[in-house]
Amino acid sequence: MMRRAVLFVMLLLLSSAVVATIVGCCKSSSSEKKSVQAQEREYDTAIANFTEALRLDPKSVEAYYGRGMTWACKGDHSRAIADFNEALQLDPKLAKAYYGRGVAWGCTGDNGRAIADFNEAIRLDPQLAEAYGDRGRGYYQTGDLDNAIADFTEMLRLKPRDAFAYYSRGLAWGKKREYDKAIADFTEAVRLNPQHAKAYQNRGVAYFYMDKQDRAIADFNEALRLDPKLSEAYFYRDLANKKKRRPATDGRM
């Protein structure tokens, strides 16, 4: 019995450590990500260990939660949701399980269910910064820009050095055509994460609509240096070069 308990704890600790390294996978820039093969090995190892932990203790909330997060990062959202459901059946007050399930719903495009789960996560744990960030992303995708900005701002109050929150709030400001505020947030995002190619790209777009074409082109160049596959950066860089010889025109991000 003692060996069984020790093995269970070791499996849970090992797999939880793996999840801690991959939980932010959806927010990392392409230059930060490991190779697909390395990620898949980590996911498969974590899932196998959590599954073994559940064989040893079928009522382990942490094992269901950890396996759910791993399925979510692996892109198998139906299995992730099933594991979060099990975790919540065992512990209906587990805020992080509502958060994880909300992430999975969001990845399936069901922003309504995602926002509902983030609401419950925040009700249970008002200090859960990531829930504000992902709820903000849900609001952004549904066009509720004011609530999106409010949530990204709250996330930054809790995590002042989060590049994802600055970048996301910058996108929302850009949609509202408040380009000065968008540029300020994208600038902070690249200060915190100089490898954030899309932050350079979208700051360039903001400069483009402010008719600051030299700055826009510089940002598109840097974005493409970091990620040569950003088609939008090529598109806007071409427009910026042409627009340098034209009068300013307003537009949208």
N, C-alpha and C positions, 0 to 999 in steps of 0.2 A: 504493500500500500504506500509506504514511504517513497519507494523508487518511482511509483506511478505519479505521485504528487510532484516529486522533483522534476520528472520528465515533462509533466504538463507545464510547470512554471517555466522551465527552460525553453520549451517550444513557444510559449506565449511571449516571453521576453524577446527571443530571437526574431519572431515574426513581427512583433510590434516595432522593433528597431528598423526593420526593413520598411514597414509602412511609413514610419516617420520620415524616411528619406524620399518616399515617392508621393506623399500625400499632396504635395504642391505641383504635381506633374502637369496639370492642366494650365497652370499659370506661368510655367517657365518658358523663356524664349527658346527658339530652336537651337541657338548656339550653346545654351546651358544644358540641354538634354543629353543623356547618355545615348549610346547606340541603341537601336531598336532591339538588337539581340540581347544586350546587357540588361535592358529594362525587362524584357520578357523573362529572362532567367530569374531576376529578382521577384517578379510577380508570381511566377510558378512556384518558386521556393516558398514564398510567404503563404500562398494558398494551400500548398501541401502541408505546411506546418500548422496553419490554423485548422485545417480539416482534421489533422491528427489530434490537435488539442481538443476539438469538439468530440472526437471519438472517446477521448479520455474523460471529458466532462461535457455532456450534451447541453448543459445549461450555462455554459460560459458566455456571458454577455460580451466580454471583451474579444473573444475569439470570433463571434458573429460580426461584431463591429469591424474588427480588423480585416476579416476576410471580405466584408462588404466594401470597405475602402479600397482594397486591392482589386476586387472585381471592377470597381468604378474606374480606377486608373487603367485597368487593362481594356476598358471599353465594353465590358459585358454588363450593361446597366440593369438588365432584368434580373440577373443573379445578384447584383449588388443590392437592388431593392428588396429581393427576397431575404437576404441576410439581415438587412436593416430592420425589416419587419419582424424577424425572429428576435433580434436584439431588443426591439421596443416592446414586444410581447412579454419578454422577461423583465425588462426595466422600462416602464412607460415614461420615466422622467429623465431618460438619458439624452441630454441635449445634443451631444455630438452625433448620435444616431439619426436624429431628425435632420441635423445639418448634412450628414452624409447622404441620406435619402434625398434631401433637397437637391444636392449636387447631381445625383443620378437622374432625378426627374428633369432637371435643367438640361442635362446632356441629351435627353430624349426629345427635347423641345416642348415639354409640358411645363411651361413657366408658371401656370396657375398652381399646380401641385407643388412645384418647387418653392414658390413664394410662401405657400401655406406652411410647408415644413420649416422654412427659415424663420417664419413668424413664431412657430412653436419653440424652435431652438433658442431664439432670442428671449422669449418669455421665460424659459427655464434657466437660461444663462445669459444675462444681459452683457456679460463681458466677452462673449464669444465673437471676436472681431471678424473672423472669416465668414460668419453667417451674415453680417451686415454687408460685407463685400459681395458675396454671391447673391444675396437678395437684391443688392443694387444692380448687379448684372442682369438679373431677371426683370427688374423694373426697366432698365435700359432697353432690353430686347422687346419689351411690350410698349415702348414709347413714352413711359412715365419718367421723364427726364428729371423732374424736380425731386421725386422720391429717390431716384437713383443717386443724384448728387448728395442728398441728405444722408443716404446710407454709406456712400464712399467717404463722406466727411466724418461720419461717426467711426468708421473703421480706422481712419487716420488718427482720430483722437485716441483710440485704443492702441494702434500700432503706427506711430508717426513716421517710421522708416520703411513703409511698405510701398514698393514701386508699383505693384499691381493696382493698388487703390488710387495712386496719383494718375497712372495711365488711364484707368477706367473713368475717373472723374474728368480727365481731360477730354476723352471721347464724348462724354455727355455735354460738357461745355461747348465743344465743337458743333454738336448737333443743334445746340441753341444759338449758334453763330456768335458766341461770346469768345472770340478767338484769343484775346489777350489772356483770359483766364485759362483757356485750353493750353496755350503756349507755356504759361507758368507751371501748370501741372505736368506737361510732357517734359519740361526742363528738369523738374525735380525727379521725375521717373528715370531719366537718363543719368542724372547725377548719382542716384542710388544704384542704378544698374546700367553701366555704360554699354552693355551688350544688348540692350533692348532695342532691336532693329525697328519694330513697329512704332515705338515711341518717337524715334527720329522721323520715320515716315509720316506719322500723323502730325507731328510738329511742323514738318515741311508743308503739309496740306493747309494747316492753319496760316502759315506764312504766305502760302500761295494766295489764299483768299483775302489776305491783308495787303496784297500786292507788294510783298517783300520778296521778290523773286530770287535774288542772290542768296538770301538766307534759306529759302525753300530748296533751291538746287543743292546747296551745301548739305542740307539734311537728307535729301533724297540720295545723294552720293554716299553719305555715311550709312544710311539704311541698307543700301545695296552692297556696300562693302561687307557689312555684317551678315546680310542674307540676300544673295543674288537672285532669289526666287520671288521676291516681292514685286509682283506684276504692277500693283497700284503705284509703287514708287517710280517705275519706268514711265508709266502713263502720265503721272503728274509732272515728272521732270521734263518730259517732252513738252507738255503744255506750258510749264514755267519758262522754258527757253523761248517758246513762241510768244508768250505773253509779255516778255521783257520789251518787245517792240510794239505793244498795244496799250490802249488805255485800260485802267482798272475796271473790273466787272465784279459784282457780288456773286456769291455762290454758296454752296453747301458742302459740308464735310461728308 
